Amino acid sequence: MREGLEKLLAAGKDNALLRFGLGNACMGEGDLEAAREHLSKAVEMNPRYTAAWKLLGRVLVNLEQFKQAKEILEQGLVIAQEQGDKQAEKEMQVFLKRAVKALDQAAE
């Protein structure tokens, strides 16, 4: 799947949905740095893309980049609330709690 998406990207078919798909595929393969790159680009291309915000926050939590995860998830939550995307909102709240807890533990 990732290879096919990368071919589309190389062919100039760049868009937020493609970047989300690549980010998701990279995350599934455990390539979290590449996932972060593609998901960051997805939210840059479409700032209203709640699924991309959610997955980017999750990737950052998994990378233990908790401060950045907190910032991304807080931004994503605002967008999810504005759009009425309750599922994304609930999932982002879970990842946000993890990030905040990790930051609190690091401060102790």
C-alpha distance (Angstrom), angle and dihedral (degrees) to the residues before:
residue distance angle dihedral
M1 . . .
R2 3.79 . .
E3 3.78 92.1 .
G4 3.79 92.2 53.8
L5 3.79 92.0 49.0
E6 3.80 91.1 48.3
K7 3.81 88.9 53.6
L8 3.80 90.0 54.1
L9 3.79 90.1 49.8
A10 3.81 91.5 49.0
A11 3.81 88.6 50.6
G12 3.80 89.9 58.8
K13 3.81 98.2 -103.4
D14 3.80 92.1 131.8
N15 3.82 116.9 160.1
A16 3.80 139.6 135.0
L17 3.81 94.5 -94.8
L18 3.80 91.9 52.1
R19 3.80 91.0 48.0
F20 3.81 90.2 49.2
G21 3.80 90.4 50.9
L22 3.79 91.0 49.0
G23 3.79 91.6 47.2
N24 3.78 91.0 50.4
A25 3.81 92.2 47.3
C26 3.81 92.0 48.1
M27 3.79 91.1 49.2
G28 3.79 89.9 50.5
E29 3.79 88.8 54.4
G30 3.80 92.0 48.0
D31 3.81 93.7 -111.1
L32 3.79 94.4 133.3
E33 3.81 96.6 165.6
A34 3.80 91.7 56.8
A35 3.81 89.6 43.7
R36 3.80 90.0 54.0
E37 3.79 91.4 50.0
H38 3.81 94.4 50.9
L39 3.80 95.2 42.4
S40 3.80 91.8 48.3
K41 3.78 88.0 53.9
A42 3.83 90.8 47.7
V43 3.82 93.2 56.3
E44 3.80 90.1 43.6
M45 3.81 90.3 53.7
N46 3.81 94.2 43.1
P47 3.81 113.0 18.9
R48 3.84 90.5 -175.7
Y49 3.85 93.9 59.7
T50 3.81 100.3 114.7
A51 3.80 95.5 -179.4
A52 3.80 89.8 57.3
W53 3.83 92.0 49.7
K54 3.80 89.9 49.7
L55 3.79 94.9 48.9
L56 3.81 92.5 43.8
G57 3.81 89.7 53.4
R58 3.79 90.5 49.1
V59 3.81 91.9 50.1
L60 3.80 91.2 50.0
V61 3.82 91.0 50.3
N62 3.81 89.1 50.5
L63 3.82 89.1 49.8
E64 3.82 87.5 51.4
Q65 3.80 90.5 -122.0
F66 3.77 89.8 138.1
K67 3.81 100.2 164.3
Q68 3.78 92.4 53.2
A69 3.82 90.6 42.0
K70 3.80 90.1 54.3
E71 3.81 91.9 51.5
I72 3.81 93.7 46.8
L73 3.80 93.8 45.9
E74 3.80 92.3 48.4
Q75 3.81 89.6 53.1
G76 3.79 91.3 45.5
L77 3.80 91.9 49.9
V78 3.80 91.3 56.4
I79 3.80 90.6 52.1
A80 3.81 93.1 45.5
Q81 3.81 90.4 50.6
E82 3.81 92.0 48.0
Q83 3.80 90.3 51.5
G84 3.80 96.0 41.6
D85 3.82 91.6 -120.0
K86 3.80 96.4 155.8
Q87 3.82 96.1 172.3
A88 3.81 93.7 53.7
E89 3.80 89.0 43.9
K90 3.82 92.4 54.2
E91 3.79 93.4 46.7
M92 3.80 92.9 47.2
Q93 3.80 90.0 51.0
V94 3.82 89.4 56.5
F95 3.82 92.7 51.7
L96 3.80 91.2 42.8
K97 3.81 90.6 55.1
R98 3.81 89.5 51.9
A99 3.79 91.8 50.5
V100 3.81 93.6 47.2
K101 3.81 91.6 47.0
A102 3.81 91.0 51.2
L103 3.81 91.2 48.3
D104 3.81 90.9 49.3
Q105 3.81 91.3 49.9
A106 3.80 91.0 49.1
A107 3.80 90.0 52.4
E108 3.82 92.8 54.8
